[in-house]
Amino acid sequence: MARVDLFNYGMNVDVTNSVLPMDTIFLHGNLASNTWWEPSLEIWKKSAKPGLEGRFIAAEWRGYGKSDPPKSEEELHPAALAEDYIQLCDKLGIKKACLVGHSTGGLIALFAMLKAPNLFERAVLLDPVGATGVQFGPEMYAAFTQMSEDRAVTEAVMNGTIHGNDMKSPLFQRIVDDTFGAAKINWHGVPKMLHITDISKDLGKIRHPVLVLHGQHDPIIPVESSQILAAGLPNASLDILKDQGHSANVENPALFVAKVNEFLFQ
């Protein structure tokens, strides 16, 4: 783990060298952290062949993991978070990279490609938040408050985001710890920013090749959302993952890695 000082905050970045064909940035979802990428990273490390020069770059956005918290809710808008990842590329000397984004991380990746089209090659979006964000009702804000105050509630809710989850696994318990440790401002700040997010009118400007992966049994984001998103992107394809939920990167990392490899690196 390493701290990378950006313009106005410190980002926690985990870099694994020489495991991918090209530099690839992994953007976790809301109420998450770099921990969600660990099962997939282990597969890439074990299968890495000599001569690979690409870095696996997992970077936690504001208020999550070991990154600094935001100073205002506006800093949590996906467009603002995308600027952080663009600045991170400059700090790491990246001239061209692929993007892999999960859930809200997928929406952030779209904004990054829109803002810096020449910086990114192509992207995989796993169960991404759609182009018009998410509209949360009062009951969800109440649930977020409960989660922020009670780890047991956090554990129960996060269990629902991982299809076929083993609640006793050490990985899941670390995921819960990371979620429960989120900055207080993020619990309501991210939903508020997703409520006012709409990139739908600009999707046609994102000409990068994009693969949208969506779990058949995703209980959080409906399949129809990814169907609409893929249809709005000029060079996107949609792959519905049979028997998967919202988080194939944890549920079935071997499948997820195979899909990413096939699209990004072959």
C-alpha positions as CSV (number, residue, x, y, z in Angstrom):
1,M,0.0,0.0,0.0
2,A,1.2,3.5,-0.8
3,R,-0.2,7.0,-0.4
4,V,-0.3,9.1,-3.5
5,D,-0.7,12.8,-2.8
6,L,-3.1,14.3,-5.3
7,F,-4.2,17.9,-5.5
8,N,-6.1,18.1,-2.3
9,Y,-6.1,14.7,-0.7
10,G,-4.2,11.5,-0.2
11,M,-5.3,8.4,-2.2
12,N,-4.4,4.9,-1.1
13,V,-3.1,2.9,-4.1
14,D,-2.1,-0.7,-4.2
15,V,0.2,-1.4,-7.2
16,T,1.2,-4.9,-8.3
17,N,3.9,-4.9,-11.0
18,S,4.3,-7.2,-14.0
19,V,1.0,-9.1,-13.8
20,L,-0.9,-7.7,-16.8
21,P,-0.2,-6.9,-20.4
22,M,-0.7,-3.2,-19.8
23,D,-1.4,-0.8,-17.0
24,T,-5.0,-1.3,-15.7
25,I,-6.8,0.7,-13.1
26,F,-9.4,-1.0,-10.9
27,L,-12.2,1.2,-9.4
28,H,-14.2,-0.3,-6.6
29,G,-17.8,0.4,-5.9
30,N,-19.6,2.4,-3.2
31,L,-19.1,1.3,0.4
32,A,-16.2,-0.8,-0.8
33,S,-12.4,-0.8,-1.0
34,N,-9.5,-2.5,-2.8
35,T,-10.2,-5.7,-0.8
36,W,-12.9,-6.5,-3.4
37,W,-10.2,-7.0,-6.1
38,E,-8.0,-9.4,-4.1
39,P,-9.5,-12.7,-5.3
40,S,-9.0,-11.6,-8.9
41,L,-5.5,-10.3,-8.3
42,E,-4.4,-13.6,-6.9
43,I,-5.5,-15.3,-10.1
44,W,-3.6,-12.8,-12.2
45,K,-0.5,-13.2,-10.0
46,K,-0.5,-17.0,-10.3
47,S,-1.0,-16.9,-14.1
48,A,1.5,-14.1,-14.8
49,K,4.0,-14.9,-17.5
50,P,7.6,-13.5,-17.7
51,G,7.8,-10.3,-19.7
52,L,4.6,-8.7,-18.7
53,E,5.0,-5.0,-18.0
54,G,1.5,-3.9,-17.0
55,R,0.6,-2.9,-13.5
56,F,-2.5,-3.9,-11.5
57,I,-3.5,-0.6,-9.9
58,A,-6.2,-0.6,-7.3
59,A,-7.0,2.8,-5.9
60,E,-9.5,3.7,-3.2
61,W,-11.6,6.8,-3.7
62,R,-12.3,9.4,-1.2
63,G,-13.5,8.2,2.2
64,Y,-12.9,4.5,1.6
65,G,-10.2,2.1,2.7
66,K,-7.1,4.1,3.7
67,S,-7.7,7.1,1.4
68,D,-8.4,10.5,3.0
69,P,-12.1,11.5,3.5
70,P,-13.7,14.2,1.4
71,K,-14.2,17.6,2.8
72,S,-17.6,18.0,1.1
73,E,-20.3,15.9,-0.4
74,E,-19.6,17.5,-3.8
75,E,-16.2,15.9,-3.9
76,L,-18.0,12.5,-4.1
77,H,-19.7,13.2,-7.4
78,P,-18.6,10.6,-10.0
79,A,-17.3,13.4,-12.2
80,A,-15.1,14.8,-9.4
81,L,-13.9,11.3,-8.5
82,A,-13.0,10.7,-12.1
83,E,-10.7,13.7,-12.0
84,D,-8.8,12.0,-9.1
85,Y,-8.1,9.0,-11.2
86,I,-7.0,11.1,-14.1
87,Q,-4.6,12.9,-11.8
88,L,-3.4,9.6,-10.4
89,C,-2.4,8.5,-13.9
90,D,-0.2,11.6,-14.1
91,K,1.4,10.9,-10.8
92,L,2.2,7.3,-11.8
93,G,3.5,8.3,-15.2
94,I,0.7,6.5,-17.1
95,K,0.3,7.5,-20.7
96,K,-2.3,4.8,-21.6
97,A,-4.3,2.5,-19.4
98,C,-7.3,0.2,-19.3
99,L,-10.1,0.7,-16.8
100,V,-12.1,-1.9,-14.8
101,G,-14.9,-0.5,-12.7
102,H,-17.4,-2.2,-10.3
103,S,-20.8,-0.7,-9.6
104,T,-20.3,3.0,-8.9
105,G,-16.7,2.5,-10.0
106,G,-18.1,1.7,-13.4
107,L,-19.9,5.1,-13.6
108,I,-16.7,6.9,-12.4
109,A,-14.8,5.1,-15.2
110,L,-17.3,6.4,-17.8
111,F,-16.7,10.0,-16.6
112,A,-12.9,9.4,-16.7
113,M,-13.1,8.2,-20.4
114,L,-15.3,11.2,-21.2
115,K,-12.9,13.7,-19.6
116,A,-9.6,12.2,-20.8
117,P,-10.4,10.1,-23.9
118,N,-6.8,9.7,-25.0
119,L,-5.6,8.4,-21.7
120,F,-7.7,5.2,-21.7
121,E,-7.6,2.3,-24.1
122,R,-10.8,0.4,-23.2
123,A,-12.9,-0.6,-20.2
124,V,-14.8,-3.4,-18.5
125,L,-17.7,-2.3,-16.3
126,L,-19.0,-4.9,-13.8
127,D,-22.6,-4.4,-12.8
128,P,-22.2,-0.6,-13.2
129,V,-24.4,2.1,-12.0
130,G,-26.3,3.4,-15.0
131,A,-25.9,6.7,-16.8
132,T,-28.6,8.4,-14.8
133,G,-27.2,7.4,-11.4
134,V,-29.5,6.0,-8.7
135,Q,-32.6,7.5,-7.1
136,F,-32.7,6.5,-3.4
137,G,-35.8,6.9,-1.3
138,P,-35.9,8.0,2.4
139,E,-36.0,4.4,3.5
140,M,-32.5,3.8,1.9
141,Y,-31.0,6.8,3.6
142,A,-32.4,5.4,6.9
143,A,-30.7,2.1,6.1
144,F,-27.4,3.8,5.3
145,T,-27.6,5.5,8.7
146,Q,-28.3,2.2,10.4
147,M,-25.3,0.6,8.6
148,S,-23.0,3.4,9.7
149,E,-23.9,2.9,13.3
150,D,-24.2,-0.9,13.6
151,R,-21.7,-3.3,12.1
152,A,-24.1,-6.2,12.3
153,V,-26.5,-4.3,10.0
154,T,-23.6,-3.6,7.7
155,E,-22.7,-7.3,7.6
156,A,-26.3,-8.3,6.8
157,V,-26.6,-5.7,4.0
158,M,-23.2,-6.5,2.4
159,N,-24.0,-10.2,2.5
160,G,-26.9,-9.4,0.2
161,T,-24.6,-7.9,-2.4
162,I,-22.5,-11.1,-2.9
163,H,-24.4,-14.0,-4.4
164,G,-23.8,-17.3,-2.6
165,N,-21.7,-15.6,0.0
166,D,-20.0,-17.3,2.9
167,M,-20.5,-14.8,5.8
168,K,-17.8,-16.6,7.9
169,S,-15.0,-16.2,5.3
170,P,-12.1,-14.0,6.4
171,L,-12.4,-12.1,3.1
172,F,-16.0,-11.2,3.7
173,Q,-15.3,-10.1,7.2
174,R,-12.6,-7.8,6.0
175,I,-15.0,-6.4,3.4
176,V,-17.5,-5.7,6.2
177,D,-14.8,-4.0,8.2
178,D,-13.8,-1.8,5.3
179,T,-17.5,-0.8,4.7
180,F,-18.2,-0.1,8.3
181,G,-15.0,2.0,8.4
182,A,-16.2,4.3,5.6
183,A,-16.0,8.1,6.3
184,K,-19.2,9.3,7.9
185,I,-19.8,11.8,5.1
186,N,-19.8,9.1,2.5
187,W,-22.9,7.2,3.9
188,H,-25.3,9.9,2.7
189,G,-22.9,11.9,0.4
190,V,-22.5,9.3,-2.3
191,P,-26.2,8.6,-2.6
192,K,-26.9,12.3,-2.8
193,M,-24.4,12.7,-5.6
194,L,-25.7,9.7,-7.5
195,H,-29.2,11.2,-7.2
196,I,-28.0,14.2,-9.3
197,T,-25.8,12.3,-11.7
198,D,-26.7,12.1,-15.4
199,I,-24.2,11.3,-18.1
200,S,-26.7,9.9,-20.6
201,K,-26.5,12.8,-23.1
202,D,-22.7,12.3,-23.3
203,L,-22.5,8.6,-23.8
204,G,-22.2,9.0,-27.5
205,K,-18.9,10.8,-27.0
206,I,-17.4,7.8,-25.3
207,R,-16.0,5.9,-28.3
208,H,-13.8,3.5,-26.4
209,P,-14.5,-0.3,-26.6
210,V,-16.5,-1.1,-23.5
211,L,-17.6,-4.5,-22.1
212,V,-20.5,-4.3,-19.7
213,L,-20.7,-7.4,-17.5
214,H,-23.9,-7.9,-15.4
215,G,-24.8,-10.7,-13.1
216,Q,-28.1,-12.5,-13.9
217,H,-29.1,-12.3,-10.2
218,D,-27.9,-8.8,-9.3
219,P,-30.3,-7.6,-6.5
220,I,-29.0,-4.1,-6.6
221,I,-28.9,-2.9,-10.2
222,P,-31.4,-4.3,-12.6
223,V,-30.2,-5.9,-15.8
224,E,-32.2,-3.4,-17.8
225,S,-30.0,-0.6,-16.5
226,S,-26.9,-2.2,-18.2
227,Q,-28.9,-3.0,-21.3
228,I,-29.7,0.7,-21.6
229,L,-26.2,1.7,-20.8
230,A,-24.6,-0.6,-23.4
231,A,-27.1,0.5,-26.0
232,G,-26.1,4.1,-25.5
233,L,-22.4,3.6,-25.8
234,P,-21.2,3.5,-29.5
235,N,-18.7,0.6,-29.0
236,A,-20.1,-1.4,-26.1
237,S,-21.2,-5.0,-25.7
238,L,-23.2,-6.6,-22.9
239,D,-22.5,-10.0,-21.4
240,I,-25.1,-11.3,-18.8
241,L,-23.2,-13.6,-16.4
242,K,-25.3,-16.6,-15.7
243,D,-25.8,-17.5,-12.0
244,Q,-23.9,-14.5,-10.8
245,G,-25.0,-11.6,-8.6
246,H,-23.7,-8.1,-8.2
247,S,-20.1,-9.0,-7.5
248,A,-18.6,-11.6,-9.8
249,N,-15.2,-10.3,-8.9
250,V,-15.7,-11.9,-5.5
251,E,-18.4,-14.5,-6.3
252,N,-16.6,-16.1,-9.2
253,P,-13.2,-14.5,-9.7
254,A,-12.0,-17.1,-12.2
255,L,-14.9,-16.2,-14.5
256,F,-14.4,-12.5,-14.0
257,V,-10.7,-12.7,-14.8
258,A,-11.4,-14.8,-17.9
259,K,-13.9,-12.2,-19.2
260,V,-11.5,-9.3,-18.5
261,N,-8.6,-11.1,-20.1
262,E,-10.6,-11.9,-23.2
263,F,-11.8,-8.4,-23.7
264,L,-8.9,-6.2,-22.6
265,F,-5.8,-8.2,-23.5
266,Q,-6.5,-10.5,-26.5
